[in-house]
Amino acid sequence: MKKKTVVLGVTGGIACYKSAALASKLTQRGYDVEVVLTKNATEFIGPHTFESLTHNRAMVDTFDRNFQSHVEHVALADKADLLIVAPATANIIAKAAHGIADDMLSTTILACDCKKLMAPAMNTRMYDNPVTRDNLETLRRYGWEVIEPASGRLACGAVGRGKMPEPEDLLEAVDHAIAYDKDLSGVRVLVTAGPTQESLDPVRYLTNHSSGKMGYAIARAAAWRGAEVTLVSGPTALKKPAYVDTVDVVTVREMFGAVTSRAGEQDVIIKAAAVADYRPAQVADGKIKKGAGEGLTLELRRTDDILAYLGEHKRPGQILCGFSMETENLVENSRKKLIRKNLDIVAANSLKEEGAGFGVSTNVLTLITREDETQLPLLTKEEAAHRLLDRIAELRGERA
């Protein structure tokens, strides 16, 4: 990601303390963060806090005499790749919707022609007031993205909508907007992730060690790059990625139905889920009791092979990517899988490779196509996801 500038507008609400955390996360992410506070915001949090976090001077006064040879709000607007107002009070929403520019922040807003995000945070009745709702609709009509507030107990004691989203959620909104070029804009991508579960009885099930992290990273990365993403997910403890249509499933049969019913309309399908190969032949109605003997014999049957079905029914121009986890002969076995299942690319890794496999935040992938293979170094799963998408984008270009 090349260094980009984010202008963070902070207005007068108790949620200002979250803005400091957001400024910190944006800076750590690699953004150049410029903070503009309203005078009311300084009653809750001082500019020095933001200056310590961003290493840039935080601005409040339009007529600050400590200036360089440029008009501050225009200079900020010129360099901004994105403007986000968080928290956004009803007052600043109304100003932005109607072009009122009577302080440093509202003037900067009016001068900016970059991507703009508004994160409302206020009392529930203020948020639900028809005037505020109309103002938010006006902002959307002018191209703003409005990040819906969370629900919960507010500082005023009321319970309802109006809480500013958490800093990590706002960071994801910023990343989605500007972190990457939209080279996959308009491309429909389906990703599968996580394990499946096959019931043995009402208490137990057969599953595997997949955490879903790799598939979720791919779905999030594709969305950041402009794709229309559908994520079909087995049971995981992961937070659902924003800007992604997530379909929850449990069993292989459910995943098969969710994927195959949507496959025909997809441009790219990436099967990152760890799908069970077998399921119990019979599911007991009651809990299987521990018997007097030492062992228990289970009869297993093969599950539906989703990837093979997709390969058989792949439409012209569609890119099909499978994952292969091996313990030996990584490239040889993965290439056989690519040919056997009519895939375009396989992302292969070895459980014996340090930093690869289940449950960790890194991976070591080898990207195998019919023409070549590319060994990637140890990367975070987010980085590996983008490298995989880079190769898929290349394949789409070659096929076109």
C-alpha positions in Angstrom: 0.0 0.0 0.0 1.5 3.4 -1.0 1.2 6.0 1.7 -2.1 7.8 1.6 -3.5 10.7 3.5 -6.5 10.4 5.8 -8.1 13.5 7.2 -9.9 12.6 10.5 -12.6 15.0 11.6 -13.4 14.9 15.3 -16.5 16.6 16.7 -17.9 17.2 20.2 -19.1 13.9 21.6 -18.1 11.5 24.3 -17.0 9.0 21.6 -14.0 11.2 21.0 -11.9 8.8 23.0 -12.5 6.2 20.3 -11.2 8.7 17.8 -7.8 8.6 19.4 -7.7 4.9 19.1 -8.7 5.2 15.4 -6.0 7.8 14.8 -3.4 5.4 16.3 -4.6 2.4 14.2 -4.6 4.4 11.0 -1.1 5.6 11.7 0.1 2.1 12.5 -1.5 0.9 9.3 0.7 3.3 7.3 -1.6 6.2 6.6 -0.5 9.8 7.0 -3.2 11.1 9.4 -4.2 14.7 9.6 -6.7 15.5 12.4 -9.1 18.4 12.5 -11.1 19.0 15.7 -14.1 21.3 16.3 -13.8 23.5 19.3 -16.5 21.5 21.1 -14.4 18.4 20.5 -11.5 19.9 22.5 -13.8 20.0 25.5 -13.5 16.2 25.5 -10.0 15.5 24.2 -7.1 17.8 23.4 -5.2 18.2 20.1 -1.9 17.2 21.8 -3.3 13.6 22.1 -3.7 13.3 18.4 -0.4 15.0 17.7 1.4 12.4 19.8 -0.3 9.6 17.9 -0.1 10.9 14.4 3.1 13.0 14.5 1.2 15.8 12.7 -0.2 19.1 14.0 -3.9 18.7 14.9 -5.9 21.7 13.7 -8.8 23.5 15.3 -8.9 27.2 14.4 -9.5 28.4 10.9 -7.7 31.6 11.8 -4.7 30.0 13.5 -1.7 32.4 13.0 0.8 29.5 13.3 0.5 28.7 9.6 2.7 28.1 6.6 2.3 29.9 3.2 -0.9 28.1 2.3 -4.6 28.1 3.2 -4.9 25.3 5.7 -8.3 23.8 4.8 -7.5 24.0 1.1 -4.1 22.4 1.6 -5.7 19.5 3.6 -8.3 19.0 0.9 -5.7 18.9 -1.8 -3.6 16.2 -0.1 -6.5 14.1 1.3 -7.2 10.6 -0.2 -10.1 10.2 2.2 -11.9 12.2 4.8 -13.7 10.5 7.7 -15.7 12.3 10.4 -15.8 10.2 13.6 -17.6 10.8 15.8 -20.0 12.8 13.7 -22.6 14.8 15.7 -26.0 15.8 14.3 -24.6 19.3 14.0 -21.7 18.5 11.6 -24.0 16.1 9.6 -26.4 19.0 9.1 -23.6 21.4 8.1 -22.1 18.9 5.6 -25.5 18.1 4.1 -26.3 21.8 3.5 -22.9 23.2 2.6 -22.4 25.3 5.8 -18.7 26.1 6.3 -18.3 28.1 9.5 -15.3 26.5 11.2 -12.1 24.6 10.2 -13.7 21.2 9.9 -16.8 22.1 8.0 -14.7 24.3 5.7 -12.3 21.4 5.0 -15.3 19.1 4.3 -16.7 21.5 1.8 -13.3 21.8 0.1 -12.6 18.1 -0.2 -13.5 16.2 -3.3 -12.0 12.8 -2.2 -13.9 9.8 -0.8 -15.8 10.8 2.4 -17.1 8.7 5.3 -19.4 9.8 8.1 -19.7 7.9 11.3 -22.7 9.3 13.3 -22.6 9.1 17.1 -25.3 10.6 19.2 -28.4 10.1 21.3 -30.9 7.6 19.8 -33.7 10.1 19.5 -31.4 12.6 17.8 -30.2 9.9 15.4 -33.8 8.8 14.6 -35.1 12.3 14.3 -36.4 12.7 10.7 -34.3 15.8 10.2 -31.1 13.8 10.9 -32.3 10.9 8.8 -33.0 13.3 5.9 -29.6 14.9 6.3 -27.9 11.5 6.1 -29.8 10.6 3.0 -28.7 13.9 1.5 -25.1 13.0 2.2 -25.5 9.6 0.6 -26.9 11.3 -2.5 -23.8 13.5 -2.6 -21.6 10.4 -2.5 -20.8 10.1 1.2 -20.6 6.6 2.8 -22.5 6.7 6.0 -21.2 4.1 8.5 -24.2 3.0 10.6 -23.8 3.4 14.3 -23.9 0.4 16.7 -26.6 -0.3 19.2 -26.2 -0.5 23.0 -26.1 1.6 26.1 -25.3 5.2 25.4 -23.5 7.7 27.6 -26.8 9.5 28.3 -28.2 6.2 29.8 -30.5 5.4 26.9 -30.3 2.1 25.1 -30.5 2.0 21.3 -28.8 3.1 18.1 -26.2 5.8 18.3 -22.9 4.3 19.5 -19.9 5.1 17.3 -18.6 1.9 15.7 -15.4 0.4 17.2 -12.1 1.8 15.8 -11.2 -1.5 14.1 -14.5 -1.4 12.2 -13.8 2.2 11.1 -10.3 1.2 10.1 -11.8 -1.6 7.9 -14.1 1.0 6.3 -11.1 3.2 5.5 -9.1 0.2 4.1 -12.0 -0.8 2.0 -12.2 2.6 0.5 -8.6 3.5 -0.3 -6.1 0.9 0.8 -5.9 -0.8 -2.6 -6.6 0.0 -6.3 -10.0 -1.4 -7.4 -8.5 -3.8 -10.0 -11.3 -6.3 -9.3 -14.1 -3.8 -9.6 -17.2 -5.5 -10.9 -15.7 -9.0 -10.6 -17.9 -11.5 -8.8 -15.9 -13.6 -6.4 -17.1 -16.5 -4.3 -14.9 -17.7 -1.4 -15.4 -20.6 0.9 -13.8 -20.7 4.3 -13.6 -22.6 7.6 -14.3 -26.2 8.5 -17.5 -28.2 8.1 -19.2 -30.2 10.9 -20.8 -33.6 10.4 -23.0 -34.8 13.3 -22.4 -38.1 14.9 -25.1 -37.7 17.5 -26.8 -34.7 19.2 -23.7 -34.1 21.2 -20.7 -34.9 19.0 -19.6 -34.1 15.4 -16.7 -34.7 13.1 -14.7 -31.7 12.0 -11.1 -30.5 11.5 -8.7 -27.8 12.8 -9.5 -25.1 10.2 -10.0 -21.6 11.7 -11.2 -20.0 8.5 -8.6 -17.3 8.7 -7.2 -17.8 5.2 -10.6 -17.8 3.5 -11.7 -14.7 5.5 -8.5 -12.9 4.5 -9.2 -13.7 0.8 -12.8 -12.5 1.0 -11.8 -9.3 2.8 -8.9 -8.6 0.3 -11.1 -9.2 -2.7 -13.7 -6.7 -1.3 -11.0 -4.1 -0.7 -10.0 -4.5 -4.3 -13.5 -3.7 -5.5 -14.9 -7.3 -6.1 -18.5 -8.2 -5.3 -17.8 -10.9 -2.8 -19.8 -13.8 -1.4 -18.3 -15.7 1.5 -19.7 -19.2 2.2 -18.4 -20.0 5.7 -18.4 -23.0 7.9 -18.6 -22.5 11.7 -15.8 -20.2 12.9 -15.1 -17.8 15.7 -14.1 -15.0 13.3 -15.8 -11.7 12.9 -17.8 -11.4 9.6 -15.9 -9.2 7.1 -17.6 -6.0 6.2 -18.6 -5.3 2.5 -19.0 -9.1 2.0 -22.2 -11.1 1.6 -21.7 -14.0 4.1 -23.6 -17.2 3.9 -23.3 -19.4 7.0 -23.4 -23.2 6.6 -22.5 -26.2 8.9 -22.4 -29.4 6.9 -20.8 -30.3 3.6 -24.2 -30.8 2.1 -25.2 -27.3 3.1 -22.0 -25.9 1.7 -22.5 -27.8 -1.5 -26.0 -26.3 -2.0 -24.9 -22.8 -1.1 -21.9 -22.9 -3.5 -23.4 -24.7 -6.5 -26.6 -22.5 -6.4 -24.4 -19.4 -6.8 -21.6 -20.8 -8.9 -23.0 -20.0 -12.3 -23.0 -16.2 -11.7 -19.4 -16.0 -10.4 -16.3 -14.9 -12.3 -13.9 -16.4 -9.7 -14.5 -19.2 -7.2 -11.8 -19.7 -4.5 -12.4 -22.9 -2.4 -10.4 -22.2 0.7 -12.7 -24.2 3.1 -11.4 -27.4 4.7 -14.3 -29.6 3.7 -14.8 -33.0 5.3 -14.2 -35.9 3.0 -16.4 -38.3 5.1 -19.5 -38.2 7.2 -21.0 -40.7 9.6 -23.2 -43.2 7.7 -25.8 -42.9 10.5 -26.5 -40.1 12.9 -27.7 -41.3 16.3 -31.0 -39.9 17.6 -29.6 -39.9 21.2 -26.2 -39.6 22.7 -24.0 -42.6 22.0 -23.2 -44.0 25.5 -19.7 -45.2 26.4 -20.0 -49.0 26.4 -18.3 -51.6 28.4 -15.8 -52.3 25.6 -12.7 -50.4 24.7 -13.5 -49.3 21.2 -16.2 -47.8 19.0 -16.5 -48.5 15.3 -17.9 -45.8 13.0 -19.1 -46.4 9.5 -18.2 -43.4 7.3 -19.4 -42.4 3.8 -18.0 -40.0 1.3 -19.3 -36.5 1.2 -20.2 -34.4 -1.9 -17.0 -33.3 -3.7 -17.8 -29.6 -4.2 -14.6 -28.8 -6.1 -15.0 -31.7 -8.5 -18.6 -30.6 -9.3 -17.4 -27.0 -9.9 -14.7 -28.2 -12.2 -17.2 -30.3 -14.2 -19.6 -27.4 -14.5 -17.2 -24.5 -14.9 -18.5 -22.0 -17.4 -16.2 -20.4 -20.1 -14.0 -17.6 -18.7 -14.6 -18.6 -15.0 -11.5 -19.0 -12.8 -11.6 -21.9 -10.3 -9.0 -22.0 -7.5 -8.6 -24.8 -5.1 -6.5 -25.2 -2.0 -4.3 -28.2 -1.3 -2.8 -29.1 2.1 -0.2 -31.9 2.0 2.3 -33.5 4.2 4.5 -34.8 1.4 5.1 -34.4 -2.3 3.4 -31.0 -2.2 3.8 -29.9 -5.8 3.2 -33.3 -7.4 0.1 -34.1 -5.4 -1.3 -30.6 -5.9 -0.7 -30.6 -9.6 -2.6 -33.9 -9.9 -5.5 -32.3 -8.0 -5.4 -29.3 -10.5 -5.7 -31.6 -13.5 -8.1 -34.1 -12.0 -10.6 -31.5 -10.9 -10.2 -29.1 -13.9 -8.9 -26.2 -11.8 -7.1 -23.1 -13.1 -4.9 -22.6 -10.0 -4.1 -24.4 -6.8 -2.8 -22.7 -3.6 -0.8 -25.4 -1.9 0.8 -25.5 1.5 2.5 -28.1 3.6 1.6 -28.9 7.2 5.3 -29.5 7.8 6.2 -26.0 6.9 6.8 -23.7 9.9 4.2 -20.9 9.9 1.8 -22.6 7.6 -1.4 -24.6 8.2 -4.3 -24.3 10.6 -5.0 -21.7 13.3 -2.0 -19.4 12.6 -2.0 -15.9 11.2 0.7 -16.7 8.5 1.0 -19.0 5.6 3.5 -20.4 3.1 1.7 -20.9 -0.3 2.9 -22.4 -3.6 0.7 -21.1 -6.4 0.4 -23.8 -9.1 -1.2 -23.3 -12.5 -1.0 -25.5 -15.6 1.9 -23.4 -16.9 4.0 -22.7 -13.8 4.4 -22.6 -10.1 5.3 -19.8 -7.8 6.7 -20.4 -4.3 5.7 -17.5 -2.0 7.7 -16.7 1.2 6.3 -16.8 4.7 3.5 -14.1 4.7 0.7 -13.0 6.8 -2.6 -14.5 5.6 -3.7 -11.0 4.4 -0.5 -10.6 2.4 -0.8 -14.2 1.0 -4.4 -13.4 0.0 -3.4 -10.4 -2.1 -0.6 -12.4 -3.8 -3.1 -15.1 -4.7 -5.5 -12.4 -6.0 -2.7 -10.9 -8.0 -2.1 -14.2 -9.7 -5.8 -14.8 -10.4 -6.0 -11.3 -11.9 -3.1 -12.2 -14.2 -4.9 -15.4 -15.3 -8.1 -13.4 -16.0 -6.0 -11.0 -18.1 -4.4 -13.9 -20.0 -7.7 -15.6 -20.7 -9.3 -12.3 -21.9 
